[in-house]
Amino acid sequence: MRTDAPTGTLPAREHLLADTAELPVLDVVIPVYNEEDDLERCVLRLHDHLARTFPYRFRITIADNASTDATPQVAARLHRTIPEVRACRLEEKGRGRALRTVWSYSDAPVLAYMDVDLSTDLNALLPLVAPLISGHSDLAIGSRLARSSRVVRGAKREFVSRAYNLILRGSLAARFSDAQCGFKAIRREVAERLLPMVEDTGWFFDTELLVLAERAGLRIHEVPVDWVDDPDSTVHIVSTATEDLKGVWRVGRALAVGALPLDRLARPFGDDPRDRQLSGVPGGLARQLVGFCAVGALSTLLYLLLYSGFRVGAGAQIANAGALLLSAIANTAANRRLTFGVRGRERAVRHQAQGLVVFGVGLALTSGSLAALDAAAGSPSHGTELAVLIVANLAATVLRFLLFRAWVFPDRRHDHPRHPRHARSQTPRTPQVPRALQAPQAQDPQGPHSPQNPPSPPYPLDAQNVRTDR
């Protein structure tokens, strides 16, 4: 998976002010492939709705996915005639690829997309983006499975949608209700961090985006929608479902091994500056204690099982050392991921080495307890040995938590601004716009290539070359 996202945590969300916005606040992307019949009707209806009801400046971007019909000509005509509409053409198919490309180069602070069939009632658009504009949420999705949603579609699609939702809940522990509704929005600063981590370029793009955002602790707002199924949809259910299941396996495996730097998506606890200026109060102590206790209980159980197994063929000291070593490695790995939220392979070897030092302290405590027991009781029973080891492990656990928190996994979030690598990442870079981001070039005699309509030159997705004044 790509992980070349900007480093450092996300800034606190801020409300977007309408009276100071010189650029469009909202950029709605419509990914299309061979939609010559529906595209113009969709864009005109969406533009009319936004012009009448949306209180901010907006833009509509048509993302043509290598259409082979007259879609490029229709998109070019809409681009020429409507100031708030622009178009770009990609030479490869894939809804995810289209969204990633346009969102990556858009200058609007709120990015959205909807399907060209307009199955979702447009009255849900403002409720969709309002939480992002206000700074309340990071992403927003339309949900056809919410209780107050009103949906008209066939039994087959209803079954597939609900079955897919159950798969996501069971395999990836997803809590959002509808991954595939073509009606979503995201704040741009979140997209800048999240998009490089999303690998899929097709229909699974939505699911992968939402799963990673949810695992990173970002806030996802759900909007009940009124939705009418498009009977002429070109989506192939079987092939799409197969690719989605492959994506579920891939993402689940990446999350299980900690291959994604989700800490780059962390938000401050709140937008109140006092939340970031408290001194002398350890952050996340209660949560870490709960996680450490849970991991410690499982580690102790593992240790006792290993000790009982080793004790059959070895002495007490050898059995204790072997059981403690294996359980310590598992304990360090579990605490690294679950208790202290450290993901990825960076410093993993160092953390295990430091964990072994902590293991040495626990070994000294437990071995010393066994030695003291042998000196006092001569030949103690197996039950007495276990009781003494439990007490010694409890004492070692307290010391282990303190060493883990202060030495092995210290909180380094406040060091980011002073780190040279993070300092460089805060300098805005001007992206090199790919060749695909060009105005679509029609090929009919009256298209943009004709003398009356010269071709639109390649343009970056920025405010200098896009007409956005209403």
Secondary structure, DSSP 8 states (H G I E B T S, - for coil): -------S---------STT--S-SEEEEEEESS-TTTHHHHHHHHHHHHHHH--S-EEEEEEEES--SSHHHHHHHHHHH-TTEEEEEESS--HHHHHHHHHHH---SEEEEE-TT--B-GGGHHHHHHHHHTTS-SEEEEESSSTT-EEE--HHHHHHHHHHHHHHHHHH----S-SS-SEEEEEHHHHHHHGGG----STTHHHHHHHHHHHTT--EEEEE-EEE--TT----HHHHHHHHHHHHHHHHHHHHTT-S-GGGG---S-SSGGGGT--S--TTHHHHHHHHHHHHHHHHHHHHHHHHHHHTTS-HHHHHHHHHHHHHHHHHHHIIIIIS---SSTTHHHHHHHHHHHHHHHHHHHHHHHHHHHHHHSS--HHHHHHHHHHHHHHHHHHHHHHIIIIIS---GGGGGGSHHHHHHTS-------TTBB-----STTSTTSTTS-------SSGGGS----
